[in-house]
């Protein structure tokens, strides 16, 4: 069996999946074409690193599909002055992409083993401006404010605490609503009130603690 050509697979992912899904930002395409996604995955899933799939991780977590990661990064339009918060670090890949585009990234991850693996992968790829912190987004507190927030799991409604972590005029990518038809949005923290731009429909597993309350039928 021939070893997989990850470089070719990465190129095909960008050209056949990500770009056709309206990801046209050259900087985003470049980072996805160069940061090795397989290096962030458990060995058992590396051959699927460039498939159009949400891959399973420990604790019932999943990666986002590459196309969704590309759209999220493009929507935030990160630049080298941005301080970014990633909620749901997972493998660390998305935080690594953000790190290549922005000044500084803090990535929150509930599970210590996933956080440790993500940190190790980022270190191996010499992405040294990303810090992975173990914490639950619904219990974690910080005085820091961020210019951009990327939420890597769905929410029923956007939590106020997430909005509070944004600087004035900061922006947040988040998927909200009820499965199976959810809405990806870009929220801007305008002075008077948050302004929400609808981007596209999708479906994504909920962040822990962000699912809708169950409705009981009698």
N, C-alpha and C positions, 0 to 999 in steps of 0.2 A: 504494500500500500504506500503510495507516494505521500510524503509529508505535505501538509497543507501550505499553500503559498499565501501567507497572510497579507503580504503587500499587495498582491493582485486582488485578493478578496476585499481589502480595504478600498482599493480604487474602484472596484465594481459597486461596493456599497454606496459610495459617494455619487457615482455617475448614474446608477440604475435605481437607487432608492431615494437618497436624500435630495439630490438636485431636482428630480422630477416632481418632488413634493413641494415645489416652490421655495426651496432653500437656495437662494441665489447670492447670499452674502459671501463674497470671496474669502474673507477671513475665517468665517465659520467652516466653509468647505475645506480650507487649507488645514485647519486644526484637526478636523475629522479625518482628513486624508493622511495625517502624519502621526497623531497620537495613537499608539497601538491598543485598540480596544481589547484584544485578547489578553493583554498583560494584566488587565484588571479583573478578569473572570476566573472562577475556579477552574482548575485544569480540566475537569469533566465536561465543561461547556465551551472550551476555547474554540473548538471547530465550528461552533455556532455563533461566534463573535460577530460575524457580519451578516447574519440572517435577519430577515425582517420580522423579528420575534422579540417578545418580552421574556427574558430568560429568568428562570427561578434561581433565587438565592436562599440562604439559610433563613429560618424563622418565618417562612411563608412570604418573604419579600420577593419582589421582581425588579429587574432592570426596566427602564423605559426602552421602547423600540428606538433604533438609531434615527428614524425619520422624525420622531417626536422630540428627541434630544436636539436635532438640528433646528427644528422649528422654534424650540424654546430659546436656544442660544441666539438665533436670528432675531426673535422678537425683542429680546433685551438689548440688542445692539451694544454689547459691552465694548468699552474702550479702556486704554491703559491707565486711566485715572480712577476707574471704578473699584469700589469695595463691595464684594458680593457675598451674600448669604445663600448657601444651598441647604434647603430643608429636605433631608433624606439623602445622605451621602451614598448609600448603597455600596457599589463597587469602588467609588471614587472617580470613575471615568468622566462623568459629567462635570464634577468639580475640577478635574484636571483640565478639561477643555476650557472651562471658565477661567482657570488659572493662566492658561496661555493667552487669553484675550484681555484679562483685567489686571488690576494692580495687586489685589489681595482677595483671597477667598477663605471664608470660614464655612465649613460643611458640618452640619449636625447629623448624627447617626445614633439611633436608639440602642443598637446592639454593639457591645464592646468588641466582639470578634470581627464583625463586619468593618467597624471603624479601624481596627488594627490592620486588617488586610488592605483596606483602602489606603491607609497611611503608608504601608510598605510598598504598594504598587506606585503611588505617587513619588515616593523617594527613589525607587528604581528608575523611574522615567525623568528624574531630575526636575520635577515640578515642585519647586521649593517655596512657592508663595501660597500654598493651600494648607490650611490647618484643619484636621478632622477632629471634632469634639464629640465625646459621648454625651448625648442628652436627648430628652424627649421634648419636641417643640412645644408641647402644651404644659411643660413644667419648667423649662429652661428660661432663665432671665438674663438680660444683658443691658448695659447702658449704651452699648454701641448702636449706631444707626448706619444703615447701608444704602448705597446708591441703587443697588439692584438686588432683588431676591428671586431665586428660582426654586419653586416648590415642586419636588420630584414625585409627589403623590397627589391624588385628587382630594378635594374637600367638598362637603355639602354646600357650605357657605364660607366665604373668606373670613378667617378669624381676625378679630380686631387686633389681637396681639401681633399678628404678622404685619399688619398695616403700621402699627406703632414702631416697628423696627426699621421702617423706611425713613430716609431723610426726606425733607420737603422736596418735591419734584422727583423723588425716586420712583422706580418702577418695579413691578412684580409680575412674573409669569406664573400663572396658576391655572389648573384645570378644576372646574367646579360643576356641581350639579348631581344628577341622579343617573346611575348606570341604567341602561347601556348607552344613553346619549348624553354626553357631557360637553361642556363648552370650555375651550381653552381661551383665556383672556389675558390681556396686558392691562394691568391696573397702574395708573399713575397717581401718585400722592400729591395732587394739586392742593394749593393753599386753602381753598374753600371747602372742597370735598373730593374724595377719591373719584377719579374718572376712569371708566372701564371701556376698553375696546375689545369687542368680540373678534377672535382670530379664526377659529375653525372648530368643528365638532370632532370629538374623539371619545375614547373610553380608557380609564386608567384606574388601577386599584387605589382605594382610599389610603391616605396616611392614617396610621394608628391614632384613634381618637377624633378623626375628622369625618367619619361616616355619619349619614343621617340617623337620627333616632328611629328605632323600629316602630312601625305603626301597627297597633294591635287591632284586629278586626274581630268583632263579637258576632 
